[in-house]
Amino acid sequence: MSKKLSRMESNKAARSILNRHRVDLAYCQYSCCGMEIKLTGWLCKSDGSDFNGPQIEALIFDFQRHLTGFTVSGDFDNWNFNSERISYVGEKEDRGNGGEDEQTTYEIDIDSYDDFDGGEVG
């Protein structure tokens, strides 16, 4: 059984994971409280490019692998996700009324990451 992480330790681990996936932390805010990781803001890479569904799936898997027992949720302006679903909300000018029919949704298959080595993604 692993020891319980302090809030400072879990925030440090979350920052490390976000940096490994090249998330631009100028636009992404993160907070670990209890056993939950909350991500907000705008999700983009440090080089200004956008993420895609499989890259976000790998990010979620990395959180689950390194912060075992934590739940992760992203409520970004351009993406919404949790441990079970990923939805692309789109650019601000593309959003329309933000209805479910206008969102791209990806289902997460955790079993496909059994052999994931934790290296840099995308």
Secondary structure, 3 states (H helix, E strand, C coil): CCCCCCHHHHHHHHHHHHHHCCECCCCEEEEEECCEEEEEECCCECCCCCCCHHHHHHHHHHHHHHCCCCEEEEEECCEEECCCEEEECCCHHHCCCCCHHHCEEEECCHHHHCCCCCCCCC
